[in-house]
Amino acid sequence: MTIPQIISSKKYYRTVSLYVMFTLIISLIGFGKLPGGVRIFTNKKVSMEPLISSNSLTIVKPSNYYEVGDIISYYQQIEGEEIIVTHRITQIGGNVYVTKGDYNAATDSQVVRPRLIIGKVIMVVPYVGYLFSVVKQPLGVTVFILLPAVVIIGSEIFKILKMVR
């Protein structure tokens, strides 16, 4: 199969379409917020296993109401660094929440204030987070985003030049 035949094939256009969709999804996750305040995170810890394994994507939506048993994502200061934690609410006391990772033996030492809560976990996509973690790295951006983009743009330029001739 010659290059012009490849560029004009249905398989080529399906591949380009999948690439564009993949790039859009990566971009949306990179920006972090989707419509309705929905956010997507890559879970990096094992504290919620087996329900949420390491390298799963967690999809989180803000809520006005949280109850015992809900899994929430929230900001927490650990050693001077702000991180995002996803744990289950085990108790509600006044205006604070007590949380615990399903895998952990003890409840968390810090209570969670409502202003720190990002939202309630509405969906978990196992193992897909690893791919997004890789793609967010400089080498991943080059291999999965820039290199295919250069190939696609180059092939489109090739088609245009062929039509001009």
VOLUM-988654 format. One record per residue: residue in one letter; x, y, z of N, C-alpha, C in turn. Coordinates in pm, 1 decimal. Atoms other than C-alpha are relative to their C-alpha. Last residue first. Layout:
! VOLUM-988654
PT r      n_u      n_v      n_w     ca_u     ca_v     ca_w      c_u      c_v      c_w
PT A        X        Y        Z        X        Y        Z        X        Y        Z
...
***
This chain:
! VOLUM-988654
PT r      n_u      n_v      n_w     ca_u     ca_v     ca_w      c_u      c_v      c_w
PT R    -77.0     39.2    117.4     24.5   1940.5   -841.6    -91.1    -54.3   -102.0
PT V    -42.5   -123.0     68.2   -203.3   2121.6   -596.8     73.7    -34.2   -128.6
PT M    115.6    -56.1     71.4   -378.0   1793.7   -504.7     38.2    126.0    -76.7
PT K     33.0     90.7    109.7    -45.8   1625.4   -420.7   -116.3     56.7    -81.1
PT L   -100.8    -19.4    105.1     63.0   1925.6   -212.4    -29.3    -87.6   -121.5
PT I     23.7   -131.2     59.6   -263.4   1911.1    -16.4     98.3     24.6   -114.3
PT K    121.5      7.8     81.2   -231.0   1536.6     44.1    -26.1    132.1    -72.1
PT F    -31.5     83.6    115.3    131.0   1572.0    164.6   -120.5     -7.6    -94.5
PT I    -77.9    -88.4     88.2     26.2   1857.9    394.2     35.4    -74.9   -128.1
PT E     96.7    -94.0     58.1   -239.1   1625.5    540.9     70.0     97.9    -95.0
PT S     75.2     72.4    102.5     22.0   1352.7    588.4   -104.4     89.1    -66.5
PT G    -85.3     26.7    115.9    254.9   1594.5    765.2    -75.2    -72.6   -110.4
PT I    -13.8   -128.0     71.5    -24.3   1716.7    992.5     85.5    -19.0   -125.0
PT I    129.2    -32.7     61.8   -108.8   1358.0   1087.1      9.7    129.4    -80.2
PT V     26.5     96.8    107.1    255.0   1258.7   1147.2   -129.3     35.5    -72.9
PT V    -92.4    -30.5    109.2    328.0   1577.7   1345.3    -25.2    -93.7   -118.2
PT A     46.8   -123.7     63.1     17.0   1522.9   1558.2     88.1     36.6   -118.4
PT P    111.7     29.0     90.5    115.6   1159.9   1621.5    -53.1    125.5    -70.8
PT L    -46.1     84.2    110.9    455.6   1280.4   1752.6   -115.1    -39.3    -93.1
PT L    -73.7    -76.2    101.8    312.6   1564.9   1961.1     41.1    -84.0   -120.2
PT I     71.1   -117.1     52.1     40.0   1381.8   2154.5     75.9     63.1   -116.6
PT F    142.6     24.4     23.8    130.4   1026.3   2259.4    -74.7    117.9    -62.1
PT V     29.2    126.1     68.1    510.9   1023.3   2231.2   -147.3    -12.3    -38.6
PT T    -71.3     11.3    126.7    587.9   1387.5   2311.5    -44.2   -123.4    -78.4
PT V     57.1   -101.5     89.6    320.7   1429.4   2576.4     64.7    -11.2   -137.2
PT G    132.0     46.4     41.3    432.7   1100.5   2733.3    -67.4     96.4    -95.3
PT L    -22.4    103.6    100.7    795.9   1213.8   2740.7   -133.2    -52.1    -53.9
PT P    -55.1    -56.9    124.1    695.7   1537.2   2917.0     23.7   -103.9   -110.3
PT Q   -144.2    -21.8    -11.0    473.9   1352.9   3170.4     54.2     55.3   -131.9
PT K    -22.1   -133.0    -58.2     93.9   1398.5   3153.2    148.5     32.6     17.0
PT V     19.0   -101.7    103.4     66.8   1102.7   2912.8     25.5    140.4     54.1
PT V   -112.1      5.5     94.1    216.0    865.1   3168.3    -10.5    114.0   -101.0
PT S   -119.6    -42.8    -72.8    -28.6    966.7   3440.7    120.6      4.5    -92.1
PT F      4.8   -145.0     -9.9   -314.8    942.4   3190.4    119.1     55.8     77.9
PT L    -20.6    -56.2    133.1   -220.0    586.4   3099.8      4.1    152.3      6.8
PT Y   -141.7     17.9     32.7   -186.7    491.2   3465.8     32.4     62.2   -134.8
PT G    -77.8   -112.2    -52.3   -527.1    641.8   3541.1    147.7    -10.5    -31.9
PT V    -16.2    -96.3    109.4   -693.3    384.8   3315.3     84.3    119.2     44.6
PT Y   -125.9     11.6     75.0   -631.9    111.5   3574.7     22.1    102.0   -111.5
PT P   -123.3     66.5    -42.1   -991.5     97.8   3705.0    111.3      4.7   -104.3
PT V    -40.9     73.2    119.8  -1250.2    359.9   3604.0    135.8    -64.6     31.9
PT V   -140.0     42.3     -4.4  -1427.9    478.4   3919.7     27.9    -80.0   -126.5
PT M    -40.2    110.5     88.2  -1750.9    674.9   3912.7    148.3    -28.1     16.6
PT I    117.9     52.7     67.9  -1954.4    916.1   4125.4     34.0   -117.1    -92.6
PT V    -39.7     88.6    108.7  -1693.2   1007.9   4386.3   -126.4    -60.3    -61.0
PT K     28.9    141.0    -25.6  -1835.1   1292.8   4592.5     41.1    -82.0   -122.4
PT G    125.5     61.3     40.2  -1690.0   1640.8   4572.7     -6.4   -146.5     35.3
PT I     12.9    -22.3    144.8  -1398.7   1879.6   4611.5   -131.6    -57.8    -47.5
PT I     52.2    110.7     79.5  -1423.4   1894.8   4991.0    -16.0     42.1   -146.0
PT L   -110.7     74.0     60.4  -1193.8   2146.8   5161.0    -47.2   -112.6    -92.4
PT R    -64.1    -84.6    101.7  -1469.9   2400.8   5235.2    115.0    -71.1    -71.7
PT P     75.0     -5.0    126.4  -1669.3   2126.9   5413.5     67.2     81.7   -109.8
PT R     96.5   -109.3     -4.6  -1398.5   2073.4   5677.6    -70.0      9.4   -136.2
PT V     14.5    -71.1    127.2  -1229.8   1735.9   5687.6   -108.7    105.8     15.3
PT V    138.7     -6.4     44.4  -1102.0   1598.9   6018.8     -5.9     83.4   -127.6
PT Q     53.2   -134.7     23.6   -733.8   1513.3   6048.6   -146.5     -9.7    -42.5
PT S    -25.7    -82.3   -118.9   -610.0   1189.2   6208.9    -55.6    142.0    -15.2
PT D    -98.6   -104.9     24.3   -770.9    970.6   5943.0     14.1     88.8    123.1
PT T     55.5   -118.3     65.1   -956.6    666.9   6074.3    110.1    103.6    -16.7
PT A     47.7   -107.6    -87.7   -756.8    356.8   6154.7    -60.7    113.7    -81.8
PT A     55.0     54.6   -124.2   -700.5     21.5   5983.2    -63.9    109.1     85.7
PT N    -66.2    -42.1   -123.2   -654.8    161.5   5632.2    -69.2    -59.0    122.3
PT Y   -112.6     89.6    -24.2   -770.7    -30.7   5322.8     69.1     28.7    133.5
PT D     51.1    135.8    -20.4  -1112.5    136.7   5314.7    110.9    -98.3     37.7
PT G    -19.0     80.9    119.5   -948.6    477.2   5361.9    -47.2   -141.5     28.1
PT K    -90.7    114.6    -12.2  -1098.7    665.9   5651.2     11.6    -66.0   -135.9
PT T    -15.4     87.3    116.1  -1284.2    992.1   5698.0     98.0   -113.6     29.3
PT V   -108.3     91.8    -33.4  -1425.2   1202.2   5980.5      5.8   -100.6   -114.3
PT Y     16.2    139.5     40.2  -1631.9   1493.0   5852.8    122.7    -78.3     44.8
PT V   -119.9     66.0     51.9  -1669.5   1836.0   6007.5    -31.9   -145.7    -31.5
PT N    -27.3    -49.8    134.5  -1952.9   2083.0   6073.9    128.9    -59.2    -57.3
PT G     13.4   -144.2     12.4  -2102.8   1915.9   6377.0     19.7     40.5   -144.3
PT G      9.0    -61.9   -132.5  -1967.8   1564.1   6376.0     -5.5    150.1    -11.8
PT I     22.0   -143.2     19.3  -2017.4   1343.9   6073.0    -20.2     58.5    138.7
PT Q     78.6    -71.0   -101.8  -1867.9    998.1   6087.7    -17.8    144.7    -42.1
PT T     40.4     97.8   -101.4  -1719.5    733.9   5856.9    -85.7     62.8    108.9
PT I     47.7    -65.5   -122.0  -1687.6    937.7   5535.6    -46.8   -107.9     96.8
PT R    141.4     17.4    -33.8  -1491.0    734.8   5279.5    -32.9     74.1    130.1
PT H     32.4     93.3   -107.4  -1157.1    850.9   5142.1   -149.9     -1.4     25.0
PT T    133.1     57.7     23.4  -1009.9   1025.3   4835.7    -22.0   -107.6    105.5
PT V     21.8    130.8    -61.4   -718.3   1255.6   4915.7   -142.0    -44.8    -33.2
PT I    140.3     39.0      9.3   -594.8   1548.5   4708.6    -11.0   -143.0     50.7
PT I     27.9    114.2     86.4   -261.4   1694.5   4815.0   -150.9    -24.7     -3.1
PT E    142.5     25.4     16.5   -144.4   2025.7   4955.8    -19.3   -114.0    -98.7
PT E     40.6     12.2    140.3    217.0   2012.0   5068.3   -149.1    -31.2     -6.5
PT G     -7.3   -128.7     68.6    339.7   2141.9   5403.1    -40.4     -2.6   -146.4
PT E   -138.9    -47.3     -0.1    409.4   1792.7   5539.5     15.5    126.2    -83.4
PT I    -88.3    103.0    -55.1     59.2   1678.7   5447.1    143.0     47.7    -19.1
PT Q   -139.6    -41.2    -13.8   -207.8   1943.5   5396.8     78.6   -113.7     63.9
PT Q    -58.2     20.9   -130.9   -537.1   1794.3   5276.9    145.6     45.7     -2.7
PT Y   -136.5    -49.6    -15.2   -770.3   1878.5   4990.5     46.9    -24.9    142.6
PT Y    -17.5   -126.7    -71.5  -1078.2   1663.3   4940.9    147.9     36.9      5.5
PT S   -136.1    -47.7     25.8  -1219.0   1374.4   4742.2     10.8    137.8     62.2
PT I    -22.7   -138.8     41.3  -1526.0   1205.8   4886.5    147.1     22.8    -32.5
PT I   -143.5    -12.4     26.4  -1656.7    850.9   4921.4     20.4    139.5    -57.6
PT D    -40.1    -63.1    126.0  -2000.8    854.4   5079.6    151.8      1.4    -11.3
PT G     -8.0    100.9    106.0  -2059.9    601.8   5359.9     38.6     58.4   -134.8
PT V    -88.1    110.4    -35.8  -2175.2    856.3   5618.4     -8.1   -106.3   -110.0
PT E     42.9     81.1   -113.5  -2350.5   1142.1   5440.4    100.8   -110.8     25.2
PT Y    -80.4    122.1     -9.9  -2264.8   1433.5   5214.3    -46.0    -77.2    123.0
PT Y     33.2     85.7   -112.6  -2493.9   1711.9   5097.5     85.8   -126.2     -5.8
PT N     33.5    -85.8   -114.5  -2437.0   2010.7   4873.5    -19.1    -81.6    126.0
PT S    131.8     24.5    -54.9  -2256.7   1799.9   4615.8    -23.5     96.6    115.9
PT P     35.9    -72.9   -121.7  -1958.5   1849.2   4388.7   -143.0    -30.7     42.4
PT K     96.7   -107.3     26.0  -1889.3   1571.5   4135.7    -33.8     70.2    130.8
PT V     53.1    -62.0   -120.6  -1586.0   1342.2   4131.7    -91.9    115.4    -37.9
PT I     77.9   -111.3     52.1  -1467.4   1097.3   3867.4    -81.6     53.2    116.6
PT T    118.7    -26.0    -81.1  -1192.7    873.1   3996.9    -67.1    124.4    -55.4
PT L     53.5   -135.4     13.9   -946.6    729.5   3746.1   -120.5     10.2     91.7
PT S    136.6     -7.9     51.3   -768.9    421.3   3872.2    -34.4    147.3    -19.2
PT N      5.2    -28.1    143.2   -391.2    412.2   3901.3   -139.4    -16.0    -60.0
PT S    -99.3    -97.0     45.4   -391.8    256.2   4249.2     -7.0      8.1   -152.0
PT S   -139.1     43.7      0.8   -709.0     64.2   4312.6     90.9    113.4    -45.3
PT I    -73.6    -91.9     87.3  -1043.1    210.9   4410.3    147.0    -39.1      7.5
PT L     97.3    -74.5     79.5  -1281.6    -50.8   4552.0     67.2     93.2   -100.3
PT P      1.7     43.5    138.6  -1006.5   -292.4   4662.5    -94.1     81.7    -89.1
PT E     13.6    131.9     61.5   -841.7    -69.6   4773.3    -90.3    -87.9     84.3
PT M    141.0     31.8     24.7   -916.1    277.8   4910.0    -17.7   -135.1    -70.2
PT S     79.6    -10.3   -122.1   -578.5    344.1   5077.5   -147.5    -32.4    -19.6
PT V     76.2    124.5    -14.1   -383.0    210.9   4778.1    -98.2      7.1    117.3
PT K    -22.6     77.0   -123.2   -249.0    549.1   4667.6    -87.7   -124.9      2.4
PT K   -138.1     46.2     -5.8   -210.1    718.5   4327.4     27.9    -89.7    121.1
PT N    -24.9     44.0   -136.4   -571.3    775.6   4225.4    139.4    -60.7      6.6
PT T    -66.1    129.2      2.1   -577.8    969.0   3899.7     32.9    -36.4    143.3
PT F   -129.9     14.5    -64.6   -830.5   1248.2   3924.8     54.6   -139.2    -24.8
PT I    -54.6    134.2     17.2  -1125.1   1366.0   3718.0    140.1     -2.3     60.2
PT R   -145.6      5.0     12.8  -1338.3   1665.9   3805.2     45.0   -144.3     -7.1
PT V    -54.2    135.9     -6.4  -1706.7   1739.9   3757.8    151.1      6.4    -21.5
PT G    -97.7     10.7   -107.7  -1790.7   2105.1   3826.4     60.8   -137.3     15.7
PT G     67.1     41.0   -123.4  -2107.3   2082.2   3617.1     95.2    -13.9    117.2
PT P    126.0    -68.4    -29.4  -1908.7   2090.5   3292.9    -66.2    -55.7    126.7
PT L     93.8     22.7    108.7  -1560.3   1939.7   3323.9   -127.6     77.2     32.0
PT K    142.3    -23.8    -23.2  -1275.1   2053.6   3541.5    -80.1    -21.8   -127.0
PT G     54.8     40.7   -127.3   -922.2   1914.0   3563.8   -148.5     18.7     20.5
PT F     57.1   -122.3    -55.9   -753.1   2107.0   3285.7    -71.5    -28.2    131.1
PT G   -108.4    -90.6    -36.7   -536.1   1802.0   3224.9    -50.6    129.4     60.2
PT I    -50.7     48.4   -128.5   -839.9   1574.5   3232.7    113.1     89.5     47.7
PT L    102.9    -24.6   -101.4  -1002.1   1780.9   2960.3     47.9    -44.3    137.8
PT S      3.9   -143.7    -27.9   -678.9   1784.5   2759.3   -101.8     32.2    107.9
PT I   -120.5    -32.2    -77.0   -636.8   1406.5   2784.4     -0.6    147.8     38.9
PT I     20.1     56.3   -133.2   -996.3   1360.4   2669.6    118.9     31.5     89.7
PT L     99.7    -81.5    -69.6   -943.5   1596.4   2378.2    -23.6    -50.3    142.0
PT T    -63.7   -126.3    -35.2   -621.8   1418.2   2276.6    -96.9     91.9     74.5
PT F    -95.2     28.2   -107.7   -792.7   1078.3   2286.5     65.0    129.0     48.1
PT M     80.5     23.7   -120.6  -1081.7   1210.9   2074.4     90.0    -24.9    120.7
PT V     57.6   -129.4    -39.8   -836.6   1356.8   1820.7    -83.9    -16.7    126.3
PT Y   -108.0    -82.4    -53.9   -638.7   1030.6   1808.0    -54.9    134.0     50.0
PT L    -29.9     52.0   -133.0   -955.9    827.2   1763.0    108.9     82.1     67.9
PT S    113.6    -33.0    -87.2  -1059.5   1050.0   1473.1     24.3    -48.3    142.4
PT V    -10.2   -143.4    -29.4   -712.3   1024.3   1314.2   -112.4     41.5     95.0
PT T   -114.1    -16.6    -89.4   -727.1    645.3   1340.5     15.8    146.1     40.2
PT R     41.5     52.6   -131.0  -1074.8    634.8   1189.7    111.4     20.0    101.8
PT Y     89.4    -99.4    -59.0   -954.8    862.4    908.4    -55.8    -46.5    134.6
PT Y    -76.3   -120.0    -34.7   -657.7    637.4    836.3    -89.9    100.8     69.9
PT K    -74.4     34.9   -120.5   -873.9    322.2    843.4     81.2    120.6     49.2
PT K     92.2    -18.7   -113.5  -1109.3    481.5    592.4     71.5    -27.9    132.1
PT S     78.7    115.2    -44.4   -820.1    505.2    345.1    -90.3     35.6    118.9
PT S    139.0    -12.4     45.7   -706.3    826.0    169.4    -88.5   -115.0     48.9
PT I     57.8   -128.1    -42.3   -383.4    862.9    364.6   -146.2     11.4    -40.9
PT I     18.4      3.3   -145.1   -295.3    492.9    326.3    -73.3    125.5     45.8
PT Q    109.8     93.0    -27.8   -350.9    501.7    -50.3    -29.7     -7.6    149.1
PT P    128.4    -61.6     36.1   -137.6    816.2    -83.8   -119.7    -91.3     26.4
PT I     36.8   -106.5    -95.4    140.0    647.9    120.3   -129.9     69.1    -41.5
PT T    -80.1   -121.4      9.0    143.4    338.1    -99.5    -49.5    103.2    101.4
PT M     84.0   -117.3      0.0      0.0      0.0      0.0     89.5    124.9      0.0
***
